[in-house]
Amino acid sequence: MLRCYAAGPAAAYWTAFALAEALVCAVEAVLLGLLLRPRVPLALRAAASLTANAASLLAGLVLGAVASAR
């Protein structure tokens, strides 16, 4: 799906990457909203979604660095 952007210049790759990450955050916020609808405000669900996505991204970068160092 994003291969056409990855084959182009670096700016296109990072744009596609940012859009994909934003989509992941939006889906996570919707799923959290379905689970926690009556009790948690939208801003808190969005913050939880962004935090979970950032932790996932950081874990992937760390594991990638460890795997490539071997």
Rosetta silent file (secondary structure, phi, psi, omega in degrees, C-alpha in Angstrom):
SEQUENCE: MLRCYAAGPAAAYWTAFALAEALVCAVEAVLLGLLLRPRVPLALRAAASLTANAASLLAGLVLGAVASAR
SCORE:     score description
SCORE:     0.000 S_00000001
   1 L     0.000  -42.961 -178.233    0.000    0.000    0.000 S_00000001
   2 L   -99.981    5.661 -176.162    2.758    2.467    0.887 S_00000001
   3 H   -60.143  -35.841 -179.134    5.363    1.004   -1.468 S_00000001
   4 H   -64.790  -30.528  177.612    4.830    3.748   -4.048 S_00000001
   5 H   -79.868  -36.544 -178.259    5.771    6.350   -1.420 S_00000001
   6 H   -68.494  -24.993 -178.920    8.724    4.384   -0.073 S_00000001
   7 L   -80.518  -13.598 -177.137   10.251    4.132   -3.551 S_00000001
   8 L   -91.910 -156.823 -179.502   10.297    7.924   -3.961 S_00000001
   9 L   -67.407  163.427 -177.026   12.173   10.668   -2.150 S_00000001
  10 H   -59.503  -36.965 -179.223   12.650   10.611    1.615 S_00000001
  11 H   -62.040  -37.550  178.738   10.038   13.318    2.178 S_00000001
  12 H   -68.161  -38.853  178.074    7.364   11.158    0.550 S_00000001
  13 H   -61.899  -48.379 -177.374    8.333    8.194    2.732 S_00000001
  14 H   -68.429  -29.890  174.971    8.121   10.207    5.946 S_00000001
  15 H   -66.118  -46.297  178.446    4.809   11.710    4.863 S_00000001
  16 H   -63.575  -39.210  178.320    3.367    8.237    4.269 S_00000001
  17 H   -62.777  -45.714  179.841    4.825    7.063    7.582 S_00000001
  18 H   -64.174  -40.571  177.862    3.254    9.966    9.479 S_00000001
  19 H   -64.853  -40.448  178.743   -0.120    9.367    7.814 S_00000001
  20 H   -65.024  -42.357  178.259    0.008    5.669    8.682 S_00000001
  21 H   -65.563  -38.988  177.721    0.876    6.430   12.300 S_00000001
  22 H   -64.032  -38.285  177.555   -1.938    8.991   12.506 S_00000001
  23 H   -65.455  -40.789  177.199   -4.363    6.376   11.187 S_00000001
  24 H   -61.286  -44.336  178.687   -3.178    3.893   13.817 S_00000001
  25 H   -61.906  -40.885  179.873   -3.717    6.495   16.551 S_00000001
  26 H   -64.491  -42.509  178.948   -7.218    7.238   15.265 S_00000001
  27 H   -65.587  -42.587  177.875   -8.172    3.551   15.241 S_00000001
  28 H   -61.841  -40.413  179.393   -6.774    3.071   18.739 S_00000001
  29 H   -64.623  -39.562  177.656   -8.743    6.091   19.983 S_00000001
  30 H   -64.979  -44.667  179.798  -11.955    4.696   18.461 S_00000001
  31 H   -64.306  -40.873  175.615  -11.363    1.285   20.020 S_00000001
  32 H   -64.062  -36.025  177.749  -10.647    2.846   23.405 S_00000001
  33 H   -63.459  -37.228  178.315  -13.812    4.892   22.995 S_00000001
  34 H   -68.456  -34.636 -179.501  -15.841    1.730   22.477 S_00000001
  35 H   -79.723  -36.919 -171.271  -14.359    0.166   25.597 S_00000001
  36 H  -117.860   21.549 -169.769  -14.414    3.218   27.888 S_00000001
  37 L   -44.016  -57.787 -169.579  -17.183    5.345   26.366 S_00000001
  38 L   -76.114  -18.989 -169.704  -19.139    6.650   29.357 S_00000001
  39 L  -104.554  -24.777 -170.602  -16.289    7.260   31.759 S_00000001
  40 L  -115.813  127.583  179.054  -13.303    8.683   29.905 S_00000001
  41 L   -68.055  159.552 -176.788  -13.245   12.001   28.007 S_00000001
  42 H   -58.280  -41.365 -178.368  -12.072   12.153   24.390 S_00000001
  43 H   -61.799  -38.656  179.565   -8.868   14.038   25.220 S_00000001
  44 H   -70.845  -36.879  176.035   -7.786   11.338   27.655 S_00000001
  45 H   -64.293  -41.116  179.097   -8.547    8.562   25.144 S_00000001
  46 H   -64.969  -40.885  178.741   -6.494   10.399   22.522 S_00000001
  47 H   -64.361  -41.096  178.235   -3.597   10.837   24.962 S_00000001
  48 H   -64.548  -39.482  179.074   -3.697    7.132   25.856 S_00000001
  49 H   -64.511  -45.635  178.969   -3.740    6.226   22.169 S_00000001
  50 H   -63.893  -38.645  179.195   -0.760    8.453   21.373 S_00000001
  51 H   -65.852  -44.319  178.619    1.161    7.091   24.353 S_00000001
  52 H   -63.451  -39.855  179.771    0.537    3.488   23.363 S_00000001
  53 H   -67.974  -39.972  178.654    1.550    4.216   19.778 S_00000001
  54 H   -65.410  -40.293  177.798    4.729    6.005   20.870 S_00000001
  55 H   -64.264  -40.973  178.326    5.671    3.106   23.149 S_00000001
  56 H   -64.354  -43.715  179.411    5.087    0.645   20.319 S_00000001
  57 H   -63.905  -43.480  179.008    7.163    2.716   17.904 S_00000001
  58 H   -64.256  -42.365  178.030   10.005    3.073   20.423 S_00000001
  59 H   -61.592  -40.840  178.457    9.987   -0.673   21.151 S_00000001
  60 H   -64.235  -40.333  178.587   10.191   -1.384   17.416 S_00000001
  61 H   -66.266  -42.410 -179.746   13.134    0.989   16.992 S_00000001
  62 H   -65.594  -46.909  179.954   14.991   -0.501   19.968 S_00000001
  63 H   -64.232  -36.048  176.737   14.378   -4.081   18.876 S_00000001
  64 H   -64.613  -40.468  178.813   15.430   -3.197   15.322 S_00000001
  65 H   -67.177  -39.500  179.068   18.661   -1.669   16.590 S_00000001
  66 H   -66.501  -43.313 -179.180   19.381   -4.696   18.780 S_00000001
  67 H   -65.932  -35.930 -178.956   18.656   -7.114   15.952 S_00000001
  68 H   -78.566  -19.003  179.087   20.866   -5.243   13.490 S_00000001
  69 H   -78.801  -15.959 -178.695   23.736   -5.072   16.000 S_00000001
  70 L   -78.769    0.000    0.000   23.983   -8.858   16.128 S_00000001
